[in-house]
Amino acid sequence: MHVGNTVIETRLEIQKLNTLPPMSLIAQELLAVFGNSDLDVHRIAGTIEKDPALLARIIGLANSAYFGYPERVSSAEEAIFKVLGLNIARNLAFSMVLAGPFRTSHCPAFRVDEYWTGAMVAAALAQRLARLVTVEPRPQVGNAYLAGLLHNLGLLALVHLYPEQMTEAFGLFDETPGQSLVAIENTLLGANHLQVGAWLGRKWHLPGFVVAAIEYHRDVDYHGEHQPLVRLIGFCAQWAARLARDEADIDLGVLVALGIPASEAEAVLDEMLGKREEIAHLAMMLAGH
């Protein structure tokens, strides 16, 4: 087994400017509009159109069966106006360009399609459930969607930085189902993908609710500023992980504590199960396949 780093060594490597790829200019432009109450469709579309690969993926997503739009769209503005809406288009584009520079092919045990499937399931479920939360501060639907997409961002960083150690970590995780990946990462690296994602989020000045969701969505005792959102993302991430193992049954206590009646929660989960194949198809597009 690899001799693990200390948490200080891992954090220093994450924080070095030359260790991880910088945030792209397009990601910076998309980040700049977060918190802007007067979103400009033309500005978002223009930013997406600067990256032909991103544009193709956004148009492909808009034309997918998941969104169910009856006509074909062929431009970023059509995709935003007619199908996706501003928040979803921006959040999907931002997530894709944020993940783009990370090298994942060096870690053969990392399953990029599964990563994006988990992100998409968590995001779509969080978007649906956020509307039903009654506990204050009630999470904004768009924020819940983005936090769901990015909740495992730290995995990309660890795979990029430590492909050999993460190959070992994924192998141990598959061999010992009772042990969490976080615990294995702590042993091998002295840090885990929740911490690393939060460090990276702060370095890149991601919105505070995103950083909180990344760092604390597994912490059942979290009582910070973004508690309802973080608890919601924790549930959605857990359900997505269980769904990947064909274990859709889950305790709804977290959702009930957020003010969502169990019957309504079950209806949303059933709806999501019905869209499982469509979401997996979306994930393939996000993964660039």
N, C-alpha and C positions, 0 to 999 in steps of 0.2 A: 504493500500500500504506500502511496506517495506520502512523504512527510509534509504535513500541512504548514501553510504560512501562518503567521500571527495575524490577528485582525488588523493591526497597525500596518503591517507590510502590504496586505491586500488593499487596504484603504488608500495607502500612498500610491500604489500602482494605478488605482482607479482615478485618483485625483491628478496624476501627471498629465499635463496637456498633450504630451506626445504619445500617450499610451492608448487612448481611445480616439476614434475618428471624431473630428469636430462636428457640431451640428451644421447641416447643410444650409446654404443660403435660402433655399425654398422652405425648409423647416423653420428657419428664423422668421421668414415672412409670415408663415401661417401662425406661428406662435405669437407674433406681434398683434394679431387680431383677437386673441383671447381676452375676454374682459371688455371688449369693445361692444357696447350695446347697439351701435349703428353699423351692423355688418354690411359690407358692400359685396353683392353677388359678383359683380364684374371684377372686383379686386381678387376675390377667391378664385374665380375661374381663370383670370389672367395668370395668377401664380401657378395654378395646376398646369396650365398650358405651356409653361416654361420647361417642363420635364415631359418629353414625349412618352416615355415609359409609364410615368405616373398617370398621364392623361389617358392612355390606352386602358390602364387598369380601372380608373374611375368610370370610364364609359362602359367597360365590360361589366363592372359591378351594377351600374344603373340598368343595364340590359338583362341582368340575371333574373331567373324565375323567382328568386326570393322577394324582390321588390314588386314584381307582378305588373309592371307598366306595359300596356298593350302595344305600344309603338316603339320602334327603335329610336334611340337617341344617338347623336353623332358628334356632340360637342360638350365641353365642360359646362357651359351655361345651360344647355338643355338638361344635362344630367342633374344639375343643381335645382333648376326651376321646376322641372317636370317630375322628378323622381326622388332624389335623395333629400333635398332640403339643405339649407346652409350648414346647420350643425353637423349632420351626419357626413356630408361631403368634406367639410373641413377636418373633422376628426379622423375619418378614414385616410384622407390624404396625409395629414400630419403623422399618423401612426406609421404609414408606409415609408415616408421619407425619413422618419426618425430611425426606423429599423434598417433602412437600406445599406448604410455603410458597414454594418457589422458582418464579419466573415463567419459564417456558420458551417461552411462545407468542410472546414478543417476538423470538425468534430463529428465523425460519422454516426455517433450514437444520438446526436440531436436531431429530432424529427421536426423539421420546420413546418410541415403541414399540420402536425398535431399542435404545435405552438399557436399557429394562427387560428386553428379550429377552437382551441380553448379560449383564445382572446375574443373571437367573434361570438361564441356562445355566451360568454360572460357579459359582453357588451350588449348584445341583443336582449338578454334576460334582464340586465340592470336597467336598460331603457324602458322595458315594459313595466317592471316592478316599481321604478322610481315614481311613476305617476300615482301609485297607490299608497305611498308612504305618508303617514299623517304626523309622525314625530318631527318636531322642529330641531334644527333647521332642515326643512324638507329638501332633499337633493334635487338640483335641476336635472332635467332629463338628459340634456346634452352632456353635462358634466359626468353623469353616471355612465353614459355610453363611452366617453373617452377614457374614464378610469378603468372600465372593463377591458378596453382594448390594450391598455398599457400596464395592467396590474403585474404582469410577469416580465417587464422590460429588463430587469436585472439578469434574467437567464441569457439574453442575447449578449450582454456585456461579459458574463462569465465564460460563455462558450467562445467568444471572440478572444478573450485574454488567456484562458486556460483550457484549450481544447483537449489536451491529454487528461488532465485531472477531471474535467467534466465528463469525458468518455468513461472514466472509471466510476464517477459518481452515478451516471445513468445506469451503468451496469449493476452497481450495488443496489440501486433503487429497484431495478427489475427483479433482482434475486431475493430481495428482502422486503416484501410488500408492507410489512408492519412498520418499517422505518421510513421517516419522512426524508424527502430530498434535502430539505433545509438542514436537518441534522447531519446528513452525509457531507454536505458542502461545508458545514462548520468544521467537521473533522479534517477534511482534506485541504481546505483553503483558509480556515480561520475566520470565514465570513460566509454569508449566504446571499442568495439572489434577491431577497427582500431588502437587506441592508444595501447591497450594491446598487439596486435599482433606485433606492432613495438617494444615495450619494450622487448618482448620475443625474437624477432629476433635479437635485439642488444645484449641481454644477451647471446644468443647462437652463436653470431658472424656469422649470416647468411650474404650472400653477400649483398652489399649495394643496389643493384637494387631490390632485394626481399623486403628489409625493406621499401624502398621508395614506392614500389607498394602496400604493405600492408597498409601503413599509409596514403597515399595520393591518392589512386585510385578514391576516391569520390570527391576530391578537384579539381574543374574545373579551379581554379586559380593557381594551382601548376606550378612553373617555375624553378624547381631545375635541378640538373645534369641529371636526368633520365627522363626528361619530355616526350619524345615520348613514351617510354615504359609505364610510369605511365598512360598517357592518353589512350593508347591502352588497358591496363588492365581495366581501368575504364569503357570503352565502353563494353568490353567483359563481365565484371562482371554484368553490367547493363542489357545487352542482355540476359545473363544466368538467371538472376532474373526474367526478364519479360517473358522469355520462360517458366519458372516454373509456371507462372500464365496464361499460354496460351496467352500471349500478345507479339507476335514476332515483331510487328511493332516498329520501333525506328528511331530517327533522326540520319542520317548518317553524320552530320556536323563535328563531332570529327574526323571521318576517312578521310573525305575530307581535313580537316586541316592538316592531317598527310601525305597528298599527294596521298591518295588512291582514284581513280576515283569511283564515286557512283555506276556505272554499275558493276565494279569488286567487290566492297564490297557486292552488292546485290547478285552476283553470289556465293560468298563464304557463305553468310548467307543462301541461298537456299540449298547449299550443306550440311551445318551443320544441317538444318532442316531435310534433308533426312536421316541423321545418328542419329537422336534423340534417337531412341529405342536402337541402338547399344551402344551409349554413356551411356545411363541409365544402360545397362547391365554391362559395364565396371565399373560404379560407385558402383554397388553391390559388385563386386570383391574387389574394393578398400576399401569398408566398411567392408570387411571380411565375406560377406554372400555367 
